[in-house]
Amino acid sequence: MLSCDVLVVGAGPAGSSTAAKCSEEGLNTIFIDKKDRIGDPVQCAEAIGRYLIPYLPFRLPKRIFRRYIKGIEFVAGDISIIKEGPQWDGYSISRRILDKWLAERAEKKGAELIINAELVKLEIKNDCVVATIKKDGEKVYVKAKVVVGADGAKSKVVRELGFKRLNRKCGVVVGWQFDNVNLENPDYDQIYLGNFAPGAYGYVFPISDNSANIGVATILNKNKIYQYFEKFVNSKKIRTQINNAQKIEEKSGHIPFLDFCDRWVYKNILLVGDAANQNIKPFGEGILPSIICGDIAGKAIFEHLSKCTPLSIYETYVKNKLGDLFEYSKKSTEVLSKLGKYNDMKFDIIRLGIFAQIFCFEELEMLINKEIEELIGLIKNGTT
Ligand SMILES: Cc1cc2nc3c(=O)[nH]c(=O)nc-3n(C[C@H](O)[C@H](O)[C@H](O)COP(=O)(O)OP(=O)(O)OC[C@H]3O[C@@H](n4cnc5c(N)ncnc54)[C@H](O)[C@@H]3O)c2cc1C
């Protein structure tokens, strides 16, 4: 049986960030991933908001950044508005390079990475957790003082805690990298509201002048997602941009939409990143929040093991740092759940106003009672 202070399950942004911080603090740390290559396959649209960068605990290397994005164009039917500047600008990044760099960084700080290693069972005891891991067809046992569930939207750790049906609480995304695109404006991300993406949105996120991540997300009728994707890419505004394009790489996956469980700490188990639904709605931005929360988790684990501080301090630290953003995300989730079920242009216009922060959550009932022409007028004026 292997033994360590901290076992981190998952070597995505959340897990590698946690493992790095734990090792930096001198804790004996193992992090595992069921993949055989960290960063592959990419399951992401690879956009980050610049407003989140100041919250990062360390600098990201230049080579992960691919393009500066000036802002976002929001489109519903014939209505289009552009938001730019702080809060709306950001970058297109390479997830493949980022995830690999984060894992290597944790290893350099002393954490032991075991790949091809899938967590299959957790036995939670009072002073430790025993994890059963499948590695190359064999069972390996790891005894750890603390276990971190950083294993994403289908978290086995969360399921081992007794919470089931995680898929139901996720949105589903089908996205591809297209090369040889002819983008209307490669300096702006594009977000589309319409019946091709019930409850969520379609997106075109430029990677370069002639390539982009293009996809749809939905929180409803998820089994129709491939039909939604076809409908979206065949809509007029997208078709003209991808007429001569080639589909290069699929980057689809799941994003947590509703909370899987009520806390982020259960006895000696912490949840971080997507396993803790730490992405910011309405866009489902989870890359940078996962890195930020992973670092905080590492700090809380160190304080727990060295000074007996309760592990629940992790939740307080996260709330102190990102509390306002997660509060906003929670309100977005409530409003989007409510509006998503209406398959109607008027509600797409309301969602556009909310996404672009022209409308605020408190105005929802008043907005629902307005006629579509009036809503369009308000959007065009940029005010309620
Ligand atoms: C299609 C798509 C597009 C997205 N686009 C964006 C975007 O543009 N911007 C943004 O900010 N966010 C985006 N997100 C969200 C973002 O990708 C996630 O929030 C982020 O990856 C969360 O990081 P994580 O480390 O928590 O989980 P993950 O990145 O999912 O990493 C979890 C790791 O755990 C491993 N694992 C799982 N189960 C086990 C197990 N039992 N044993 C061992 N290892 C296991 C997995 O192999 C994986 O490597 C997108 C998500 C999807 C699906």
The ligand as a Gaussian input file, in Angstrom:
#p B3LYP/6-31G(d) Opt

LIG

0 1
 C      -16.675000      21.542000     -24.195000
 C      -16.292000      22.410000     -23.042000
 C      -15.922000      23.721000     -23.269000
 C      -15.461000      24.516000     -22.215000
 N      -15.003000      25.767000     -22.493000
 C      -14.481000      26.513000     -21.496000
 C      -13.899000      27.782000     -21.792000
 O      -13.840000      28.214000     -22.942000
 N      -13.399000      28.507000     -20.748000
 C      -13.422000      28.044000     -19.462000
 O      -12.943000      28.746000     -18.554000
 N      -13.964000      26.846000     -19.164000
 C      -14.469000      26.057000     -20.150000
 N      -14.984000      24.834000     -19.864000
 C      -14.962000      24.371000     -18.466000
 C      -13.556000      23.900000     -18.088000
 O      -13.044000      23.044000     -19.074000
 C      -13.610000      23.166000     -16.749000
 O      -14.276000      23.986000     -15.823000
 C      -12.212000      22.819000     -16.232000
 O      -11.573000      21.909000     -17.088000
 C      -12.313000      22.227000     -14.844000
 O      -11.047000      21.745000     -14.431000
 P      -10.957000      20.469000     -13.476000
 O       -9.513000      20.255000     -13.220000
 O      -11.886000      20.649000     -12.346000
 O      -11.569000      19.251000     -14.328000
 P      -11.019000      18.564000     -15.636000
 O      -10.294000      19.522000     -16.497000
 O      -12.189000      17.850000     -16.223000
 O       -9.957000      17.487000     -15.101000
 C      -10.391000      16.363000     -14.382000
 C       -9.338000      15.269000     -14.549000
 O       -9.709000      14.168000     -13.705000
 C       -9.440000      12.978000     -14.389000
 N      -10.308000      11.938000     -13.837000
 C      -11.658000      11.838000     -13.913000
 N      -12.101000      10.767000     -13.243000
 C      -11.012000      10.154000     -12.720000
 C      -10.829000       8.993000     -11.934000
 N      -11.866000       8.234000     -11.519000
 N       -9.576000       8.629000     -11.588000
 C       -8.502000       9.394000     -11.999000
 N       -8.629000      10.503000     -12.745000
 C       -9.865000      10.888000     -13.097000
 C       -9.756000      13.296000     -15.844000
 O       -9.077000      12.406000     -16.712000
 C       -9.258000      14.732000     -15.965000
 O       -7.939000      14.806000     -16.430000
 C      -15.447000      24.005000     -20.888000
 C      -15.865000      22.701000     -20.653000
 C      -16.276000      21.907000     -21.712000
 C      -16.696000      20.489000     -21.444000

